[in-house]
Amino acid sequence: MSKFRSAIVWLVLYTQIWTPVLAQTLPISVDKNVAGQRPIVGTSNGVPVVNIAPPSAGGVSNNKFTQFNVGPSGVVLNNSGGASQTQLAGQVAGNPMLGNQRATTILNQVTAPNPSQLMGTMEVAGNRANIIVANPAGITCNGCGFLNADRATLTTGKPM
């Protein structure tokens, strides 16, 4: 086998082995430079849970991140002021930032030049909502899915 073919074989093997391992540790990092209330990221039963920012009067929860990635275990977007049962994380505590408010649209906007890797399911806890992931640097959806969402939009480009 030529050196070129050997290198290709090793590259493919390396990619196949390490991509799932690295996907388990894909971060969700809140943009701390944003004024106002920001989302809070925690975990429940090993699954990331994002307590979304309170919605505007129009029902939009605007959540800004420097990195927004979803590993194979998925992520829960907490749209409930009280405890709720989810398919991904089981029982999750209520989102203390919501009170009696609920978002109709959950916007997850990436503000840094890091592409998003969506390799698992995004589930809305509580009231159903539209999910938007906006990342000007790009989005890869490999095994991504959505639960308890009316609509889902993945978009790239610069915000206007």
TAGIQUI-V272907 format. One record per backbone hydrogen bond with DSSP energy under -1.0 kcal/mol. CO is the residue of the C=O (numbers start at 1). NH is the residue of the N-H. If there is no record, write none. Layout:
BEGIN
CO&NH, CO&NH
END
This chain:
BEGIN
2&6, 3&7, 4&8, 5&9, 6&10, 7&11, 8&12, 9&13, 10&14, 11&15, 12&16, 13&17, 14&18, 15&19, 18&22, 19&23, 20&24, 22&25, 23&26, 29&66, 29&67, 31&34, 40&51, 42&49, 44&47, 47&44, 48&76, 49&42, 50&52, 50&78, 51&40, 56&59, 59&104, 59&105, 60&56, 61&107, 63&109, 64&31, 65&111, 67&29, 70&119, 71&74, 75&123, 76&50, 77&125, 80&95, 84&92, 90&86, 92&84, 95&98, 98&101, 104&130, 105&61, 106&132, 107&63, 108&134, 109&65, 112&114, 116&140, 117&70, 118&142, 120&145, 121&75, 122&147, 123&77, 125&79, 130&106, 131&153, 132&108, 133&155, 134&110, 135&138, 138&116, 140&118, 145&122, 147&124, 148&129, 151&131, 153&133, 155&135
END
